[in-house]
Amino acid sequence: MANTLDTYALLTVDESYDCLELKDDFDAMDTLRQFINGVSEIIERYCGRTILTRARTETFDGNGTNYYILKNGFDTTAVSAVCFRNYGETDYNETADAVAAASIKYNGNTGEVYLLDGYAFERGFQNCFITYTAGKTTVPASIKLAAKIILTDFWTRDDRQTQALAAMSIEGQSSTFRVEDIPKEAKGILNMWIRPRIA
């Protein structure tokens, strides 16, 4: 199966082609796309956040409060549903079990969600469900630069096929990268994008 460029890839094929100064007769496009996808994945893992906007769903244990921090909630632009399910139920009913939209508030910068009007994330096991949209509409220039640095470094390694990133798979193939192998120049750029801890 041919590798396809991920929807949320941080570099285009043309940008990567130019960055690597590939020759006109280069024909390993599947490998190039795999590298682009892999670099994009490890940047998000390193930063602990979604970079490009996408819809997300989180199912989690209720904490007994009216407050929750989304795992990928930086640059949240919408919280479309907050639902609960009772013990023993197998599915969420997004109509009967949903929190009224007027009772949901969120901080788009940090991914913090607050329930108002007496609602709470009642304690339970995987009993809460949130759908939301988060991420940037375009790749910031600094992240694109870091992606090019990482791509160039990984591409030029003699033994790049042995560099393994834990349990990551691209189009059914094992990844070829480790977060620890990100060049220090790229880390210096990405450090300002790392998700901070929120108490």
ZADO-1210 file (C-alpha; in nm, 4 decimals, padded with zeros to 6 digits):
<atoms>
<atom x="00.0000" y="00.0000" z="00.0000" code="MET" pos="1"/>
<atom x="00.1371" y="00.3391" z="-00.0988" code="ALA" pos="2"/>
<atom x="00.2027" y="00.5909" z="00.1748" code="ASN" pos="3"/>
<atom x="-00.0193" y="00.8977" z="00.1576" code="THR" pos="4"/>
<atom x="00.0575" y="01.2366" z="00.3069" code="LEU" pos="5"/>
<atom x="-00.1294" y="01.2833" z="00.6311" code="ASP" pos="6"/>
<atom x="-00.3979" y="01.5520" z="00.6357" code="THR" pos="7"/>
<atom x="-00.2190" y="01.7172" z="00.9268" code="TYR" pos="8"/>
<atom x="00.1345" y="01.6939" z="00.7887" code="ALA" pos="9"/>
<atom x="00.3441" y="01.9978" z="00.8782" code="LEU" pos="10"/>
<atom x="00.5318" y="02.0077" z="00.5476" code="LEU" pos="11"/>
<atom x="00.4175" y="01.9623" z="00.1893" code="THR" pos="12"/>
<atom x="00.5889" y="01.7274" z="-00.0525" code="VAL" pos="13"/>
<atom x="00.7199" y="02.0245" z="-00.2536" code="ASP" pos="14"/>
<atom x="00.8617" y="02.1946" z="00.0582" code="GLU" pos="15"/>
<atom x="01.0336" y="01.8721" z="00.1581" code="SER" pos="16"/>
<atom x="01.1617" y="01.8091" z="-00.1927" code="TYR" pos="17"/>
<atom x="01.3246" y="02.1525" z="-00.2007" code="ASP" pos="18"/>
<atom x="01.4502" y="02.1274" z="00.1567" code="CYS" pos="19"/>
<atom x="01.6302" y="01.8007" z="00.0840" code="LEU" pos="20"/>
<atom x="01.7546" y="01.9250" z="-00.2543" code="GLU" pos="21"/>
<atom x="01.6357" y="01.6062" z="-00.4201" code="LEU" pos="22"/>
<atom x="01.7255" y="01.5432" z="-00.7815" code="LYS" pos="23"/>
<atom x="01.4727" y="01.5549" z="-01.0626" code="ASP" pos="24"/>
<atom x="01.4920" y="01.1776" z="-01.1071" code="ASP" pos="25"/>
<atom x="01.4097" y="01.1064" z="-00.7399" code="PHE" pos="26"/>
<atom x="01.1396" y="00.8396" z="-00.7366" code="ASP" pos="27"/>
<atom x="01.1053" y="00.7249" z="-00.3734" code="ALA" pos="28"/>
<atom x="00.7991" y="00.9387" z="-00.3071" code="MET" pos="29"/>
<atom x="00.6437" y="00.6827" z="-00.0713" code="ASP" pos="30"/>
<atom x="00.9514" y="00.7036" z="00.1494" code="THR" pos="31"/>
<atom x="00.9482" y="01.0837" z="00.1399" code="LEU" pos="32"/>
<atom x="00.5819" y="01.0967" z="00.2432" code="ARG" pos="33"/>
<atom x="00.6518" y="00.8489" z="00.5238" code="GLN" pos="34"/>
<atom x="00.9291" y="01.0745" z="00.6524" code="PHE" pos="35"/>
<atom x="00.7078" y="01.3847" z="00.6366" code="ILE" pos="36"/>
<atom x="00.4338" y="01.2055" z="00.8297" code="ASN" pos="37"/>
<atom x="00.6835" y="01.0757" z="01.0847" code="GLY" pos="38"/>
<atom x="00.8402" y="01.4167" z="01.1415" code="VAL" pos="39"/>
<atom x="00.4953" y="01.5724" z="01.1840" code="SER" pos="40"/>
<atom x="00.3978" y="01.3054" z="01.4358" code="GLU" pos="41"/>
<atom x="00.7042" y="01.3429" z="01.6552" code="ILE" pos="42"/>
<atom x="00.6763" y="01.7219" z="01.6596" code="ILE" pos="43"/>
<atom x="00.3242" y="01.6908" z="01.7992" code="GLU" pos="44"/>
<atom x="00.4429" y="01.4301" z="02.0490" code="ARG" pos="45"/>
<atom x="00.7371" y="01.6444" z="02.1553" code="TYR" pos="46"/>
<atom x="00.5206" y="01.9544" z="02.1962" code="CYS" pos="47"/>
<atom x="00.2363" y="01.7617" z="02.3579" code="GLY" pos="48"/>
<atom x="-00.0247" y="01.9381" z="02.1488" code="ARG" pos="49"/>
<atom x="-00.2186" y="01.9358" z="01.8246" code="THR" pos="50"/>
<atom x="-00.0617" y="02.1712" z="01.5727" code="ILE" pos="51"/>
<atom x="-00.3118" y="02.1872" z="01.2855" code="LEU" pos="52"/>
<atom x="-00.6825" y="02.2203" z="01.3561" code="THR" pos="53"/>
<atom x="-00.8903" y="01.9047" z="01.3706" code="ARG" pos="54"/>
<atom x="-01.1905" y="01.7572" z="01.5447" code="ALA" pos="55"/>
<atom x="-01.1109" y="01.5551" z="01.8561" code="ARG" pos="56"/>
<atom x="-01.3038" y="01.3281" z="02.0889" code="THR" pos="57"/>
<atom x="-01.1980" y="01.2480" z="02.4435" code="GLU" pos="58"/>
<atom x="-01.3552" y="00.9882" z="02.6697" code="THR" pos="59"/>
<atom x="-01.2376" y="01.0053" z="03.0291" code="PHE" pos="60"/>
<atom x="-01.3119" y="00.9299" z="03.3938" code="ASP" pos="61"/>
<atom x="-01.5261" y="01.1941" z="03.5640" code="GLY" pos="62"/>
<atom x="-01.3309" y="01.3815" z="03.8327" code="ASN" pos="63"/>
<atom x="-01.6229" y="01.5003" z="04.0447" code="GLY" pos="64"/>
<atom x="-01.5735" y="01.8675" z="03.9546" code="THR" pos="65"/>
<atom x="-01.7033" y="02.1027" z="03.6885" code="ASN" pos="66"/>
<atom x="-01.3523" y="02.1440" z="03.5414" code="TYR" pos="67"/>
<atom x="-01.1486" y="01.9447" z="03.2894" code="TYR" pos="68"/>
<atom x="-00.8350" y="02.0116" z="03.0798" code="ILE" pos="69"/>
<atom x="-00.8491" y="01.8755" z="02.7266" code="LEU" pos="70"/>
<atom x="-00.5484" y="01.6640" z="02.6325" code="LYS" pos="71"/>
<atom x="-00.5110" y="01.8341" z="02.2941" code="ASN" pos="72"/>
<atom x="-00.6996" y="02.1504" z="02.3708" code="GLY" pos="73"/>
<atom x="-00.4574" y="02.4311" z="02.2886" code="PHE" pos="74"/>
<atom x="-00.6124" y="02.6751" z="02.0421" code="ASP" pos="75"/>
<atom x="-00.9587" y="02.5301" z="02.1008" code="THR" pos="76"/>
<atom x="-01.2104" y="02.6945" z="01.8697" code="THR" pos="77"/>
<atom x="-01.5222" y="02.4971" z="01.9604" code="ALA" pos="78"/>
<atom x="-01.6579" y="02.2488" z="02.2137" code="VAL" pos="79"/>
<atom x="-01.9424" y="02.0841" z="02.0275" code="SER" pos="80"/>
<atom x="-02.0637" y="01.8317" z="02.2843" code="ALA" pos="81"/>
<atom x="-02.0215" y="01.7304" z="02.6469" code="VAL" pos="82"/>
<atom x="-02.2064" y="01.4091" z="02.7291" code="CYS" pos="83"/>
<atom x="-02.2292" y="01.1632" z="03.0158" code="PHE" pos="84"/>
<atom x="-02.3313" y="00.8039" z="03.0402" code="ARG" pos="85"/>
<atom x="-02.4598" y="00.6147" z="03.3406" code="ASN" pos="86"/>
<atom x="-02.2981" y="00.3015" z="03.4783" code="TYR" pos="87"/>
<atom x="-02.3803" y="00.0018" z="03.2610" code="GLY" pos="88"/>
<atom x="-02.4704" y="00.2010" z="02.9509" code="GLU" pos="89"/>
<atom x="-02.2655" y="00.1175" z="02.6431" code="THR" pos="90"/>
<atom x="-02.3330" y="00.4230" z="02.4268" code="ASP" pos="91"/>
<atom x="-02.3558" y="00.7966" z="02.4720" code="TYR" pos="92"/>
<atom x="-02.6831" y="00.9631" z="02.3866" code="ASN" pos="93"/>
<atom x="-02.5785" y="01.3028" z="02.2571" code="GLU" pos="94"/>
<atom x="-02.9325" y="01.4318" z="02.2910" code="THR" pos="95"/>
<atom x="-03.0553" y="01.2937" z="02.6217" code="ALA" pos="96"/>
<atom x="-02.7218" y="01.2957" z="02.8031" code="ASP" pos="97"/>
<atom x="-02.5755" y="01.6194" z="02.6658" code="ALA" pos="98"/>
<atom x="-02.4907" y="01.9325" z="02.8619" code="VAL" pos="99"/>
<atom x="-02.6713" y="02.2397" z="02.7340" code="ALA" pos="100"/>
<atom x="-02.4426" y="02.4486" z="02.5120" code="ALA" pos="101"/>
<atom x="-02.5066" y="02.7578" z="02.7270" code="ALA" pos="102"/>
<atom x="-02.3658" y="02.5699" z="03.0274" code="SER" pos="103"/>
<atom x="-02.0294" y="02.4968" z="02.8634" code="ILE" pos="104"/>
<atom x="-01.7454" y="02.7469" z="02.8828" code="LYS" pos="105"/>
<atom x="-01.3889" y="02.6952" z="02.7690" code="TYR" pos="106"/>
<atom x="-01.0564" y="02.8722" z="02.7505" code="ASN" pos="107"/>
<atom x="-00.9438" y="02.8475" z="02.3898" code="GLY" pos="108"/>
<atom x="-00.5806" y="02.9182" z="02.4766" code="ASN" pos="109"/>
<atom x="-00.5374" y="02.6436" z="02.7340" code="THR" pos="110"/>
<atom x="-00.8062" y="02.3844" z="02.6616" code="GLY" pos="111"/>
<atom x="-00.9747" y="02.4247" z="03.0004" code="GLU" pos="112"/>
<atom x="-01.3450" y="02.3349" z="03.0006" code="VAL" pos="113"/>
<atom x="-01.5884" y="02.4549" z="03.2677" code="TYR" pos="114"/>
<atom x="-01.9454" y="02.3377" z="03.3254" code="LEU" pos="115"/>
<atom x="-02.1964" y="02.5853" z="03.4673" code="LEU" pos="116"/>
<atom x="-02.5503" y="02.5708" z="03.6077" code="ASP" pos="117"/>
<atom x="-02.4867" y="02.2772" z="03.8397" code="GLY" pos="118"/>
<atom x="-02.3380" y="02.0410" z="03.5852" code="TYR" pos="119"/>
<atom x="-02.0298" y="01.8405" z="03.6844" code="ALA" pos="120"/>
<atom x="-01.8089" y="01.5649" z="03.5519" code="PHE" pos="121"/>
<atom x="-01.9455" y="01.3108" z="03.7978" code="GLU" pos="122"/>
<atom x="-01.7003" y="01.0517" z="03.9221" code="ARG" pos="123"/>
<atom x="-01.7027" y="00.7347" z="03.7187" code="GLY" pos="124"/>
<atom x="-01.5093" y="00.5163" z="03.4786" code="PHE" pos="125"/>
<atom x="-01.4919" y="00.6447" z="03.1212" code="GLN" pos="126"/>
<atom x="-01.8278" y="00.8116" z="03.1783" code="ASN" pos="127"/>
<atom x="-01.7570" y="01.1501" z="03.0219" code="CYS" pos="128"/>
<atom x="-01.7300" y="01.2376" z="02.6557" code="PHE" pos="129"/>
<atom x="-01.6217" y="01.5649" z="02.4908" code="ILE" pos="130"/>
<atom x="-01.5993" y="01.6552" z="02.1243" code="THR" pos="131"/>
<atom x="-01.4118" y="01.9685" z="02.0285" code="TYR" pos="132"/>
<atom x="-01.2046" y="02.1357" z="01.7603" code="THR" pos="133"/>
<atom x="-00.8525" y="02.2557" z="01.8339" code="ALA" pos="134"/>
<atom x="-00.5360" y="02.3585" z="01.6556" code="GLY" pos="135"/>
<atom x="-00.4075" y="02.6263" z="01.4218" code="LYS" pos="136"/>
<atom x="-00.5376" y="02.6824" z="01.0701" code="THR" pos="137"/>
<atom x="-00.1859" y="02.7134" z="00.9254" code="THR" pos="138"/>
<atom x="00.1539" y="02.5804" z="01.0309" code="VAL" pos="139"/>
<atom x="00.3502" y="02.8517" z="01.2170" code="PRO" pos="140"/>
<atom x="00.6726" y="02.9453" z="01.0383" code="ALA" pos="141"/>
<atom x="00.8891" y="02.8431" z="01.3336" code="SER" pos="142"/>
<atom x="00.7344" y="02.4945" z="01.3457" code="ILE" pos="143"/>
<atom x="00.7783" y="02.4582" z="00.9714" code="LYS" pos="144"/>
<atom x="01.1456" y="02.5514" z="01.0112" code="LEU" pos="145"/>
<atom x="01.1898" y="02.2953" z="01.2892" code="ALA" pos="146"/>
<atom x="01.0209" y="02.0325" z="01.0713" code="ALA" pos="147"/>
<atom x="01.2675" y="02.1028" z="00.7907" code="LYS" pos="148"/>
<atom x="01.5646" y="02.0735" z="01.0272" code="ILE" pos="149"/>
<atom x="01.4392" y="01.7406" z="01.1618" code="ILE" pos="150"/>
<atom x="01.3525" y="01.6066" z="00.8177" code="LEU" pos="151"/>
<atom x="01.6960" y="01.6942" z="00.6807" code="THR" pos="152"/>
<atom x="01.8723" y="01.5376" z="00.9784" code="ASP" pos="153"/>
<atom x="01.6728" y="01.2158" z="00.9716" code="PHE" pos="154"/>
<atom x="01.6910" y="01.1842" z="00.5939" code="TRP" pos="155"/>
<atom x="02.0680" y="01.2060" z="00.5842" code="THR" pos="156"/>
<atom x="02.1360" y="00.9440" z="00.8499" code="ARG" pos="157"/>
<atom x="02.3097" y="00.6403" z="00.7111" code="ASP" pos="158"/>
<atom x="02.1128" y="00.3992" z="00.9252" code="ASP" pos="159"/>
<atom x="01.7818" y="00.5842" z="00.9379" code="ARG" pos="160"/>
<atom x="01.5718" y="00.2691" z="00.8995" code="GLN" pos="161"/>
<atom x="01.6816" y="00.1495" z="01.2442" code="THR" pos="162"/>
<atom x="01.5686" y="00.4624" z="01.4305" code="GLN" pos="163"/>
<atom x="01.2511" y="00.3496" z="01.6097" code="ALA" pos="164"/>
<atom x="00.9837" y="00.5610" z="01.7756" code="LEU" pos="165"/>
<atom x="00.7788" y="00.3675" z="02.0284" code="ALA" pos="166"/>
<atom x="00.4792" y="00.1933" z="01.8752" code="ALA" pos="167"/>
<atom x="00.4136" y="00.4522" z="01.6077" code="MET" pos="168"/>
<atom x="00.2861" y="00.3241" z="01.2754" code="SER" pos="169"/>
<atom x="00.2441" y="00.4995" z="00.9451" code="ILE" pos="170"/>
<atom x="00.0278" y="00.3253" z="00.6839" code="GLU" pos="171"/>
<atom x="00.0924" y="-00.0028" z="00.8611" code="GLY" pos="172"/>
<atom x="00.4703" y="00.0420" z="00.8674" code="GLN" pos="173"/>
<atom x="00.6858" y="00.0945" z="01.1718" code="SER" pos="174"/>
<atom x="00.8128" y="00.4463" z="01.2232" code="SER" pos="175"/>
<atom x="01.1772" y="00.5268" z="01.1694" code="THR" pos="176"/>
<atom x="01.2267" y="00.8026" z="01.4252" code="PHE" pos="177"/>
<atom x="01.2750" y="00.8638" z="01.7952" code="ARG" pos="178"/>
<atom x="01.1792" y="01.1800" z="01.9784" code="VAL" pos="179"/>
<atom x="01.5168" y="01.1711" z="02.1531" code="GLU" pos="180"/>
<atom x="01.6874" y="01.2044" z="01.8149" code="ASP" pos="181"/>
<atom x="01.5427" y="01.5463" z="01.7360" code="ILE" pos="182"/>
<atom x="01.8369" y="01.7806" z="01.6647" code="PRO" pos="183"/>
<atom x="01.9043" y="02.0339" z="01.9390" code="LYS" pos="184"/>
<atom x="01.8491" y="02.3232" z="01.6961" code="GLU" pos="185"/>
<atom x="01.4967" y="02.2006" z="01.6292" code="ALA" pos="186"/>
<atom x="01.4316" y="02.1408" z="01.9998" code="LYS" pos="187"/>
<atom x="01.5345" y="02.4987" z="02.0681" code="GLY" pos="188"/>
<atom x="01.2638" y="02.6154" z="01.8283" code="ILE" pos="189"/>
<atom x="00.9987" y="02.3701" z="01.9463" code="LEU" pos="190"/>
<atom x="01.0499" y="02.4352" z="02.3166" code="ASN" pos="191"/>
<atom x="00.8393" y="02.7487" z="02.2955" code="MET" pos="192"/>
<atom x="00.5512" y="02.5386" z="02.1607" code="TRP" pos="193"/>
<atom x="00.5597" y="02.2735" z="02.4338" code="ILE" pos="194"/>
<atom x="00.2343" y="02.2459" z="02.6209" code="ARG" pos="195"/>
<atom x="00.2883" y="02.3952" z="02.9688" code="PRO" pos="196"/>
<atom x="00.1564" y="02.2251" z="03.2785" code="ARG" pos="197"/>
<atom x="-00.1664" y="02.3747" z="03.4101" code="ILE" pos="198"/>
<atom x="-00.2281" y="02.3303" z="03.7804" code="ALA" pos="199"/>
</atoms>
